[in-house]
Amino acid sequence: MKTLIVCVSISHTNTKKVARAIAEVLDADVVEPEDVDLTTIGDYDLVGFGSGIYFMAFHPRLRQLIGSISPVTDRRAFVFSTSGSSEPPLLGYTRRLRDQLAAKGYDVVGSFSCRGFDTWLPLRLFGGINKGKPDDADLDRARAFARTLVGPTPPLPD
């Protein structure tokens, strides 16, 4: 399965750590939106799109890339993120990105999120929140999520 992971990770490399953990399992390259070749992205069987959450949304660079992708068929995608707090149910920033991908023809097969170290302006005054996040347990959960994207392991012969 040919897999690509597109990631924007700005402040503390929280999201890049998650992207690398997922990439280990999927044997995928991790690239930034500006490094994506729009003429070949449709050649990937599975594409992951992830960023930190900024002002209750995925990073604009990621959203702009998705907006410029040509429609695809028979291709799968997944979404992942890190943030200082949980996603408020009514804001649905993950749903919005999933909808944007579905409008391009992707079958969005899953999403993953975890806490990340956050020092956004007012939090910086107190040293930030979620220090040490994502931690090893979060990265293990990211790897477990990635394994669900490739399907179950076939049983061993008797």
Backbone as CSV, one residue per row, in Angstrom:
resi,resn,N_x,N_y,N_z,CA_x,CA_y,CA_z,C_x,C_y,C_z
1,MET,0.855,-1.172,0.000,0.000,0.000,0.000,0.904,1.240,0.000
2,LYS,0.716,2.105,-0.958,1.496,3.326,-1.090,0.851,4.413,-0.229
3,THR,1.629,4.923,0.755,1.073,5.833,1.753,1.910,7.096,1.876
4,LEU,1.233,8.225,2.035,1.869,9.516,2.241,1.225,10.165,3.458
5,ILE,2.040,10.852,4.259,1.528,11.607,5.394,1.931,13.065,5.213
6,VAL,0.934,13.939,5.219,1.143,15.380,5.079,0.916,15.998,6.453
7,CYS,1.924,16.721,6.933,1.880,17.189,8.319,2.386,18.622,8.431
8,VAL,1.664,19.423,9.205,2.134,20.753,9.601,2.351,20.697,11.107
9,SER,3.588,20.935,11.526,3.929,20.889,12.943,4.815,22.090,13.235
10,ILE,4.288,23.066,13.944,4.952,24.361,14.081,5.672,24.551,15.425
11,SER,4.939,24.603,16.488,5.464,25.117,17.747,6.447,24.200,18.459
12,HIS,6.025,22.987,18.784,6.846,22.106,19.614,7.067,20.733,18.977
13,THR,6.805,20.605,17.704,6.905,19.348,16.927,6.009,18.244,17.484
14,ASN,4.950,18.617,18.203,4.012,17.626,18.737,3.444,16.756,17.626
15,THR,2.928,17.392,16.590,2.237,16.665,15.530,3.217,15.859,14.697
16,LYS,4.420,16.367,14.515,5.428,15.616,13.750,5.788,14.319,14.474
17,LYS,5.828,14.340,15.804,6.093,13.117,16.560,5.016,12.078,16.286
18,VAL,3.770,12.504,16.268,2.661,11.597,15.976,2.760,11.102,14.535
19,ALA,3.054,12.010,13.603,3.179,11.629,12.200,4.264,10.567,12.014
20,ARG,5.391,10.743,12.675,6.488,9.765,12.556,6.092,8.405,13.130
21,ALA,5.367,8.406,14.243,4.922,7.131,14.827,3.986,6.403,13.872
22,ILE,3.063,7.125,13.264,2.147,6.521,12.294,2.921,6.046,11.071
23,ALA,3.872,6.863,10.621,4.672,6.525,9.438,5.483,5.253,9.641
24,GLU,5.958,5.012,10.861,6.703,3.776,11.158,5.886,2.549,10.789
25,VAL,4.631,2.567,11.169,3.746,1.423,10.937,3.364,1.314,9.468
26,LEU,3.105,2.444,8.835,2.592,2.444,7.461,3.698,2.496,6.409
27,ASP,4.966,2.595,6.840,6.092,2.734,5.922,5.836,3.902,4.967
28,ALA,5.530,5.048,5.545,5.141,6.230,4.778,6.176,7.335,4.907
29,ASP,6.207,8.190,3.907,6.993,9.415,3.986,6.156,10.479,4.676
30,VAL,6.822,11.353,5.445,6.154,12.477,6.092,6.654,13.744,5.405
31,VAL,5.721,14.526,4.859,6.079,15.745,4.138,5.213,16.907,4.602
32,GLU,5.658,18.109,4.307,4.864,19.302,4.570,4.016,19.599,3.345
33,PRO,2.944,20.360,3.511,2.051,20.633,2.378,2.762,21.181,1.143
34,GLU,3.760,22.030,1.351,4.464,22.637,0.221,5.300,21.629,-0.553
35,ASP,5.568,20.467,0.042,6.375,19.440,-0.613,5.535,18.406,-1.355
36,VAL,4.221,18.561,-1.341,3.333,17.610,-2.008,3.273,17.929,-3.495
37,ASP,3.471,16.914,-4.304,3.334,17.046,-5.758,1.866,16.796,-6.097
38,LEU,1.169,17.852,-6.472,-0.266,17.737,-6.743,-0.568,16.820,-7.921
39,THR,0.412,16.591,-8.789,0.176,15.718,-9.940,0.265,14.239,-9.572
40,THR,0.865,13.925,-8.419,1.016,12.515,-8.046,0.317,12.127,-6.747
41,ILE,-0.273,13.078,-6.033,-0.898,12.726,-4.751,-2.024,11.711,-4.945
42,GLY,-2.691,11.755,-6.085,-3.749,10.790,-6.373,-3.242,9.379,-6.590
43,ASP,-1.924,9.207,-6.701,-1.334,7.875,-6.880,-1.223,7.108,-5.564
44,TYR,-1.381,7.800,-4.451,-1.250,7.149,-3.145,-2.559,6.470,-2.770
45,ASP,-2.454,5.249,-2.254,-3.629,4.501,-1.811,-4.222,5.101,-0.533
46,LEU,-3.343,5.657,0.301,-3.744,6.192,1.602,-2.933,7.462,1.856
47,VAL,-3.619,8.522,2.256,-2.940,9.775,2.574,-3.437,10.252,3.942
48,GLY,-2.486,10.550,4.825,-2.813,11.116,6.122,-2.614,12.617,6.102
49,PHE,-3.533,13.333,6.722,-3.470,14.789,6.789,-3.533,15.195,8.251
50,GLY,-2.499,15.895,8.743,-2.507,16.256,10.147,-1.816,17.560,10.445
51,SER,-2.233,18.159,11.546,-1.586,19.379,12.038,-1.959,19.566,13.496
52,GLY,-1.304,20.535,14.097,-1.769,21.004,15.383,-3.053,21.792,15.152
53,ILE,-3.753,22.049,16.205,-4.992,22.823,16.095,-4.686,24.261,16.506
54,TYR,-5.014,25.176,15.603,-4.731,26.594,15.784,-6.041,27.362,15.709
55,PHE,-6.405,28.015,16.787,-7.645,28.790,16.827,-8.840,27.924,16.403
56,MET,-8.891,26.700,16.947,-9.995,25.769,16.731,-10.118,25.290,15.282
57,ALA,-8.987,25.182,14.586,-9.007,24.694,13.202,-7.670,24.045,12.870
58,PHE,-7.688,23.167,11.872,-6.439,22.633,11.345,-5.668,23.786,10.706
59,HIS,-4.373,23.637,10.596,-3.532,24.714,10.089,-3.961,25.129,8.677
60,PRO,-3.965,26.436,8.383,-4.386,26.913,7.061,-3.594,26.311,5.906
61,ARG,-2.306,26.043,6.103,-1.501,25.452,5.022,-2.047,24.084,4.626
62,LEU,-2.513,23.318,5.600,-3.074,21.996,5.314,-4.414,22.132,4.599
63,ARG,-5.255,23.022,5.087,-6.567,23.228,4.455,-6.421,23.749,3.031
64,GLN,-5.448,24.629,2.798,-5.216,25.149,1.448,-4.763,24.037,0.509
65,LEU,-3.889,23.158,0.989,-3.451,22.035,0.157,-4.646,21.186,-0.257
66,ILE,-5.467,20.825,0.697,-6.625,19.980,0.393,-7.528,20.676,-0.617
67,GLY,-7.680,21.981,-0.485,-8.491,22.726,-1.439,-7.948,22.691,-2.856
68,SER,-6.635,22.496,-2.995,-6.033,22.507,-4.327,-5.854,21.120,-4.937
69,ILE,-6.189,20.070,-4.200,-6.062,18.705,-4.712,-7.164,18.427,-5.733
70,SER,-6.796,17.765,-6.816,-7.798,17.339,-7.801,-8.616,16.198,-7.209
71,PRO,-9.856,16.062,-7.627,-10.683,14.963,-7.122,-10.054,13.599,-7.421
72,VAL,-10.281,12.656,-6.513,-9.743,11.295,-6.635,-10.886,10.296,-6.551
73,THR,-10.596,9.066,-6.946,-11.537,7.964,-6.760,-10.776,6.779,-6.182
74,ASP,-11.463,5.974,-5.415,-10.870,4.775,-4.816,-9.601,5.061,-4.028
75,ARG,-9.597,6.152,-3.299,-8.463,6.505,-2.454,-8.961,6.743,-1.046
76,ARG,-8.107,6.377,-0.082,-8.469,6.532,1.323,-7.617,7.615,1.972
77,ALA,-8.156,8.208,3.021,-7.434,9.233,3.777,-7.742,9.063,5.260
78,PHE,-6.873,9.636,6.073,-7.133,9.727,7.506,-6.664,11.089,7.979
79,VAL,-7.135,11.472,9.156,-6.872,12.783,9.729,-6.273,12.568,11.111
80,PHE,-5.308,13.417,11.481,-4.757,13.346,12.835,-4.388,14.747,13.304
81,SER,-4.361,14.906,14.630,-4.061,16.231,15.187,-3.530,16.114,16.601
82,THR,-2.910,17.213,17.034,-2.555,17.403,18.436,-3.107,18.763,18.849
83,SER,-3.454,18.873,20.108,-3.955,20.158,20.599,-3.813,20.220,22.109
84,GLY,-3.927,21.427,22.612,-3.815,21.627,24.052,-5.030,21.159,24.818
85,SER,-6.170,21.092,24.139,-7.401,20.667,24.804,-8.211,19.790,23.864
86,SER,-9.267,19.232,24.385,-10.099,18.361,23.560,-10.954,19.192,22.613
87,GLU,-11.417,18.532,21.567,-12.229,19.202,20.555,-13.632,19.457,21.089
88,PRO,-14.053,20.717,21.120,-15.430,20.999,21.534,-16.408,20.388,20.527
89,PRO,-17.372,19.597,20.982,-18.254,18.874,20.065,-18.968,19.749,19.041
90,LEU,-19.369,20.934,19.425,-20.127,21.769,18.501,-19.257,22.439,17.442
91,LEU,-17.954,22.553,17.674,-17.082,23.206,16.699,-16.705,22.262,15.559
92,GLY,-16.461,21.013,15.864,-16.252,19.993,14.853,-15.170,20.274,13.827
93,TYR,-13.981,20.741,14.263,-12.943,21.015,13.278,-12.464,19.751,12.583
94,THR,-12.492,18.602,13.251,-12.136,17.350,12.578,-13.189,17.005,11.533
95,ARG,-14.442,17.172,11.874,-15.517,16.895,10.914,-15.388,17.776,9.681
96,ARG,-15.045,19.033,9.879,-14.905,19.950,8.738,-13.801,19.488,7.795
97,LEU,-12.664,19.035,8.346,-11.577,18.563,7.493,-11.965,17.256,6.806
98,ARG,-12.625,16.373,7.536,-13.090,15.112,6.929,-14.055,15.401,5.783
99,ASP,-14.953,16.365,5.978,-15.898,16.733,4.921,-15.176,17.308,3.706
100,GLN,-14.151,18.113,3.952,-13.376,18.692,2.854,-12.696,17.583,2.043
101,LEU,-12.159,16.580,2.725,-11.528,15.453,2.034,-12.559,14.611,1.284
102,ALA,-13.694,14.369,1.912,-14.749,13.588,1.260,-15.231,14.298,-0.003
103,ALA,-15.293,15.616,0.018,-15.710,16.377,-1.158,-14.725,16.218,-2.314
104,LYS,-13.482,15.858,-1.984,-12.473,15.605,-3.019,-12.491,14.148,-3.478
105,GLY,-13.355,13.331,-2.877,-13.486,11.943,-3.282,-12.794,10.944,-2.387
106,TYR,-12.157,11.394,-1.321,-11.480,10.474,-0.411,-12.483,9.758,0.487
107,ASP,-12.224,8.493,0.743,-12.931,7.735,1.763,-12.140,7.936,3.051
108,VAL,-12.651,8.735,3.959,-11.927,9.045,5.194,-12.178,7.910,6.176
109,VAL,-11.111,7.130,6.428,-11.251,5.877,7.153,-10.943,5.981,8.639
110,GLY,-10.569,7.150,9.116,-10.319,7.265,10.541,-9.695,8.585,10.918
111,SER,-9.663,8.820,12.223,-9.007,10.020,12.731,-8.381,9.700,14.083
112,PHE,-7.342,10.442,14.391,-6.605,10.255,15.635,-6.261,11.630,16.186
113,SER,-6.358,11.776,17.492,-5.917,13.016,18.126,-5.386,12.712,19.512
114,CYS,-4.510,13.572,19.955,-4.002,13.467,21.323,-3.568,14.851,21.790
115,ARG,-3.332,14.960,23.063,-2.887,16.220,23.637,-1.450,16.498,23.198
116,GLY,-1.136,17.791,23.121,0.217,18.222,22.833,0.586,19.371,23.747
117,PHE,1.873,19.520,23.973,2.369,20.634,24.777,1.919,21.924,24.117
118,ASP,1.324,22.817,24.883,0.704,24.018,24.338,1.164,25.231,25.126
119,THR,1.772,26.185,24.428,2.213,27.426,25.068,1.620,28.637,24.355
120,TRP,0.383,28.486,23.872,-0.287,29.625,23.256,-0.291,30.775,24.250
121,LEU,-0.278,31.985,23.772,0.021,33.201,24.526,-0.394,33.205,25.995
122,PRO,-1.670,33.092,26.350,-1.958,33.191,27.788,-1.395,32.006,28.579
123,LEU,-1.282,30.852,27.936,-0.751,29.678,28.633,0.741,29.808,28.906
124,ARG,1.420,30.569,28.065,2.863,30.765,28.210,3.189,31.404,29.561
125,LEU,2.293,32.232,30.056,2.519,32.904,31.342,2.657,31.913,32.487
126,PHE,2.072,30.717,32.316,2.102,29.691,33.363,2.989,28.515,32.970
127,GLY,3.780,28.657,31.910,4.669,27.578,31.480,4.021,26.583,30.541
128,GLY,2.811,26.860,30.096,2.135,25.979,29.148,1.365,24.869,29.834
129,ILE,0.681,24.074,29.016,-0.059,22.920,29.527,0.362,21.678,28.755
130,ASN,0.112,20.550,29.337,0.414,19.244,28.732,1.902,19.047,28.473
131,LYS,2.725,19.444,29.413,4.170,19.256,29.261,4.466,17.771,29.077
132,GLY,5.364,17.485,28.146,5.747,16.102,27.881,4.799,15.369,26.952
133,LYS,3.793,16.052,26.439,2.828,15.436,25.520,3.165,15.820,24.094
134,PRO,2.991,14.961,23.141,2.585,13.579,23.315,3.702,12.760,23.959
135,ASP,3.314,11.844,24.821,4.284,10.993,25.501,4.323,9.622,24.832
136,ASP,5.089,8.708,25.397,5.234,7.372,24.802,3.896,6.649,24.666
137,ALA,3.031,6.812,25.647,1.714,6.160,25.576,0.897,6.720,24.422
138,ASP,0.962,8.048,24.211,0.254,8.667,23.085,0.795,8.144,21.755
139,LEU,2.113,8.040,21.652,2.718,7.557,20.408,2.394,6.083,20.174
140,ASP,2.295,5.311,21.243,1.858,3.908,21.102,0.414,3.853,20.595
141,ARG,-0.436,4.749,21.099,-1.819,4.799,20.607,-1.857,5.194,19.133
142,ALA,-0.957,6.096,18.720,-0.886,6.498,17.313,-0.478,5.308,16.446
143,ARG,0.474,4.512,16.918,0.894,3.312,16.174,-0.256,2.308,16.097
144,ALA,-0.977,2.143,17.189,-2.126,1.224,17.192,-3.190,1.707,16.209
145,PHE,-3.432,3.011,16.169,-4.359,3.579,15.185,-3.883,3.250,13.772
146,ALA,-2.604,3.439,13.510,-2.065,3.162,12.169,-2.277,1.700,11.781
147,ARG,-2.128,0.803,12.730,-2.344,-0.621,12.420,-3.783,-0.889,11.994
148,THR,-4.733,-0.120,12.502,-6.126,-0.320,12.089,-6.339,0.094,10.636
149,LEU,-5.457,0.932,10.111,-5.593,1.410,8.741,-5.135,0.385,7.712
150,VAL,-4.335,-0.571,8.151,-3.858,-1.603,7.222,-4.620,-2.905,7.383
151,GLY,-5.573,-2.938,8.274,-6.397,-4.132,8.438,-5.793,-5.093,9.441
152,PRO,-6.539,-6.138,9.740,-6.068,-7.103,10.738,-4.884,-7.915,10.208
153,THR,-4.066,-8.352,11.136,-2.953,-9.221,10.767,-3.511,-10.606,10.436
154,PRO,-3.089,-11.192,9.297,-3.610,-12.518,8.950,-3.184,-13.542,9.993
155,PRO,-4.032,-14.551,10.246,-3.669,-15.558,11.241,-2.467,-16.369,10.775
156,LEU,-1.718,-16.830,11.764,-0.565,-17.687,11.456,-1.066,-19.073,11.045
157,PRO,-0.348,-19.730,10.116,-0.763,-21.086,9.731,-0.562,-22.058,10.896
158,ASP,-1.367,-23.101,10.933,-1.259,-24.114,12.004,0.000,-24.924,11.889
